[in-house]
Amino acid sequence: MWDNTSIQVILSSGTIGAAAHAAVLGIPAIAFSMAVSDDDEIVKQEDLLVPLIRSAAQYVLEHPLPRGVDVISINFPATITRGTEVLLAPAARQRWRELVEERIDPLGREYYWIYGKPTDIEPNTDVDVVLNRGAIAVTPLSFDVNALPTVPHDRGECIRRYMLDLISKMRSVVR
């Protein structure tokens, strides 16, 4: 449940963490997430959700991930219908402005309540695609944390072509 949009959320996501661990082990991985707060909302849409997930998984099984992509993060909006767009989108940097309140519990002890308020949405990012446009965001992720480049810069076009082909397969499901 919930979407995993923005780098801020990606870094704390168990879903993406599991996919990243698979990638470290050499297993191709897709992290699927949906912008809903209740499991029932997912079940109600399984008639389109299951074929979309199956088409993406089948594509990745048949076509190895391009060099430089460790995980594909696919975020679904709260509602999917025939005609829902599938778009390539980079991860936004931040989704929430984190706030901390000092509080007192019933026993008189101090504690801190940490919560967030939405930030302004960066245009054309995963957050914008899913939450503003109601479309499916496909975001290739790399977990190379080295400051020195390890992937040649010319790989970008190869990654883009791969993602657009994957998106084409997913679009055929919602047409």
TAFEN-V566382 format. One line per field, one symbol per residue. phi: phi as a letter, one per 20 degrees, with the letter a starting at -180 (. if undefined). burial: + if it has 24 or more other ideal C-beta (glycine too) atoms within 12 Angstrom, else -. A space follows every 10 residues. Layout:
phi = ???
burial = ???
This chain:
phi = .mecenggfg fdefffffff fgfgenefcc debcfcdbgf ffgfdffdff ffffffffff fecggfgode bdeddeffcd cgnffccfbf fffbdceecc deccegenef bdddbcdgef effmdgffff eeemdeddcf ccdfeffefd dgfffgffff fgfffgfgff fffef
burial = -+++++++++ --+-++--++ --+----+++ ++++++---- -+--+--++- -++-+++-++ ----++-+++ ++++++++++ ---+++++++ ++-++----- ---------- ---------- -+--++++++ ++++++++++ +++------- --------+- -++-+++-++ +-++-
